[in-house]
Amino acid sequence: MEDFWLYLKLGFDHVLDWNAYDHVLFLTALVASYTFQQSRKVIWLVTLFTIGHVLSLALSAYDIFRVDTSIIEFLIPVSIIFTAVYNIFTAGKSKGSSKINLLYFVTFFFGLVHGFGFSTYFNMLAKSADNIFLMLAEFALGIELAQILVVFAVLLLSFLVQNLFRFSKRDWVLVISSIVLGMTIPILSENWIF
């Protein structure tokens, strides 16, 4: 039971680590255009991100597939920038089912990318684990709980800004996505590979 709490806390802290806030930026951009009424779609997006994240950790931990760290460290801010720019260009426009399907696929893919970014550290821990699969499940639960907390905070902030300060949904999406974009550009320049 002690290992359960250890790996759950590790997953939880991984998302909420202020020294590596890329998860929070990605999740903020991902859910900026949603409301509490659309929480089912948001939970699906977050869960797909977690599945991608854990799948890449499993591929790495079982030594099936590994990716060069410098490429991953470059792709992480690219994924955040892509999501923020997508929001900026689609703010105020209705999302058709093809756009939603693309967003699901992209979210899963970015989950894979973010997972490979943590795989080196995770693999060091996995060497001492009795059961890697169980460790992954406990870690994934921690990630999912932390992501739901972040999503709730973003949706609550969105609700307050739009209802108390009378921001339109379009303006909220433009502002929050621009802030995320501005915070991510320095991360991209630090990890530039070209």
C-alpha positions as CSV (number, residue, x, y, z in Angstrom):
1,M,0.0,0.0,0.0
2,E,2.9,2.3,0.7
3,D,4.1,1.9,-3.0
4,F,0.6,2.8,-4.2
5,W,0.7,6.2,-2.4
6,L,4.3,6.8,-3.5
7,Y,3.5,6.3,-7.2
8,L,0.2,8.0,-7.1
9,K,1.9,11.1,-5.4
10,L,4.6,10.9,-8.0
11,G,2.1,11.1,-10.8
12,F,0.2,13.9,-9.1
13,D,3.3,15.9,-8.4
14,H,4.6,15.3,-12.0
15,V,1.6,17.3,-13.3
16,L,1.7,20.0,-10.6
17,D,5.5,20.5,-10.5
18,W,6.1,24.3,-10.7
19,N,9.6,23.7,-12.0
20,A,8.2,21.8,-15.0
21,Y,4.8,23.5,-15.6
22,D,4.5,22.3,-19.2
23,H,1.6,20.0,-18.2
24,V,-0.4,22.9,-16.7
25,L,0.2,25.1,-19.7
26,F,-0.9,22.3,-22.1
27,L,-4.0,21.5,-20.1
28,T,-4.9,25.2,-19.8
29,A,-4.7,25.6,-23.5
30,L,-6.5,22.3,-24.1
31,V,-9.6,23.2,-22.1
32,A,-9.6,27.0,-22.5
33,S,-12.5,26.9,-25.0
34,Y,-14.7,24.5,-22.9
35,T,-17.2,25.1,-20.2
36,F,-18.5,23.0,-17.3
37,Q,-21.5,22.0,-19.5
38,Q,-18.9,20.3,-21.8
39,S,-17.2,18.5,-19.0
40,R,-17.7,15.0,-20.6
41,K,-15.7,16.1,-23.7
42,V,-13.0,17.6,-21.4
43,I,-12.7,14.5,-19.3
44,W,-12.3,12.4,-22.5
45,L,-9.6,14.7,-23.8
46,V,-7.7,14.6,-20.4
47,T,-8.1,10.8,-20.2
48,L,-6.7,10.4,-23.8
49,F,-3.8,12.6,-22.8
50,T,-3.2,10.4,-19.8
51,I,-3.4,7.2,-21.9
52,G,-0.9,8.5,-24.3
53,H,1.4,9.6,-21.5
54,V,1.3,6.2,-19.8
55,L,1.6,4.3,-23.1
56,S,4.8,6.1,-23.9
57,L,6.1,5.4,-20.4
58,A,5.2,1.7,-20.8
59,L,7.0,1.6,-24.2
60,S,10.1,3.1,-22.7
61,A,10.0,1.1,-19.4
62,Y,9.6,-2.2,-21.2
63,D,12.4,-1.1,-23.6
64,I,10.1,-1.4,-26.7
65,F,10.6,2.1,-28.0
66,R,12.6,5.1,-26.9
67,V,13.0,8.6,-28.4
68,D,15.9,11.0,-28.2
69,T,15.4,13.3,-25.2
70,S,16.3,16.5,-27.2
71,I,13.6,15.8,-29.7
72,I,11.0,15.3,-27.0
73,E,12.1,18.4,-25.1
74,F,11.6,20.3,-28.3
75,L,8.2,18.7,-29.1
76,I,6.7,19.4,-25.7
77,P,6.6,23.2,-26.1
78,V,5.6,22.7,-29.8
79,S,2.6,20.7,-28.6
80,I,1.6,23.6,-26.2
81,I,2.1,26.2,-28.9
82,F,0.1,24.2,-31.4
83,T,-2.8,23.9,-29.0
84,A,-2.8,27.6,-28.1
85,V,-2.5,28.7,-31.7
86,Y,-5.3,26.3,-32.6
87,N,-7.5,28.0,-30.0
88,I,-6.6,31.4,-31.3
89,F,-7.6,30.6,-34.8
90,T,-10.8,28.8,-33.8
91,A,-12.0,31.1,-31.0
92,G,-15.6,31.9,-31.4
93,K,-16.1,29.3,-34.1
94,S,-18.2,26.2,-33.6
95,K,-16.3,23.0,-33.4
96,G,-17.6,20.4,-35.9
97,S,-17.2,16.7,-35.3
98,S,-14.2,16.4,-37.6
99,K,-12.4,19.2,-35.6
100,I,-13.2,17.3,-32.3
101,N,-11.9,14.0,-33.7
102,L,-8.7,15.8,-34.8
103,L,-8.4,17.3,-31.3
104,Y,-8.8,13.9,-29.7
105,F,-6.1,12.4,-31.9
106,V,-3.7,15.3,-31.4
107,T,-4.3,15.2,-27.6
108,F,-3.4,11.5,-27.6
109,F,-0.3,12.1,-29.7
110,F,0.8,15.0,-27.4
111,G,0.2,12.7,-24.4
112,L,2.7,10.3,-26.0
113,V,5.2,13.1,-26.4
114,H,4.9,14.4,-22.8
115,G,5.2,10.8,-21.5
116,F,8.5,10.3,-23.4
117,G,9.7,13.5,-21.8
118,F,9.4,11.9,-18.3
119,S,10.5,8.4,-19.3
120,T,14.2,8.7,-18.3
121,Y,13.3,9.5,-14.7
122,F,10.5,7.0,-14.7
123,N,12.7,4.2,-16.0
124,M,15.2,4.8,-13.1
125,L,12.3,4.2,-10.7
126,A,10.9,1.3,-12.7
127,K,14.2,-0.6,-12.2
128,S,13.5,-1.0,-8.5
129,A,9.7,-1.7,-8.9
130,D,8.4,-5.2,-8.3
131,N,5.6,-4.8,-10.9
132,I,6.1,-2.1,-13.6
133,F,2.5,-2.5,-14.8
134,L,1.1,-1.8,-11.4
135,M,3.5,1.1,-10.9
136,L,2.3,2.6,-14.3
137,A,-1.4,2.2,-13.2
138,E,-0.8,4.0,-9.9
139,F,1.3,6.7,-11.6
140,A,-1.5,7.2,-14.2
141,L,-4.1,7.6,-11.5
142,G,-2.0,10.3,-9.9
143,I,-1.6,12.0,-13.3
144,E,-5.4,11.8,-13.9
145,L,-6.3,13.2,-10.5
146,A,-3.9,16.1,-10.9
147,Q,-5.1,16.8,-14.4
148,I,-8.8,16.9,-13.3
149,L,-7.8,19.3,-10.6
150,V,-6.1,21.6,-13.2
151,V,-9.0,21.3,-15.5
152,F,-11.5,22.2,-12.8
153,A,-9.4,25.2,-11.8
154,V,-9.3,26.4,-15.5
155,L,-13.0,25.8,-16.0
156,L,-13.8,27.6,-12.8
157,L,-11.6,30.6,-13.7
158,S,-13.2,30.6,-17.1
159,F,-16.7,30.6,-15.6
160,L,-15.8,33.5,-13.2
161,V,-14.1,35.6,-15.8
162,Q,-16.9,35.2,-18.3
163,N,-19.8,35.6,-15.8
164,L,-18.4,38.1,-13.3
165,F,-16.3,40.3,-15.6
166,R,-18.5,39.8,-18.6
167,F,-15.8,38.5,-20.9
168,S,-17.1,36.9,-24.0
169,K,-16.1,33.3,-24.5
170,R,-14.1,34.3,-27.6
171,D,-12.2,37.0,-25.7
172,W,-11.4,34.6,-22.8
173,V,-10.1,31.9,-25.2
174,L,-8.0,34.6,-27.0
175,V,-6.5,36.0,-23.8
176,I,-5.8,32.7,-22.0
177,S,-4.3,31.1,-25.2
178,S,-2.1,34.2,-25.8
179,I,-0.8,34.0,-22.2
180,V,0.0,30.3,-22.6
181,L,1.6,31.0,-25.9
182,G,3.7,33.8,-24.4
183,M,4.8,31.6,-21.5
184,T,5.7,28.7,-23.8
185,I,7.9,30.5,-26.4
186,P,10.8,30.8,-24.0
187,I,10.6,27.1,-23.3
188,L,10.7,26.4,-27.0
189,S,13.8,28.7,-27.5
190,E,15.6,26.9,-24.6
191,N,14.9,23.5,-26.3
192,W,15.4,24.5,-30.0
193,I,17.1,21.7,-31.9
194,F,17.7,23.3,-35.3
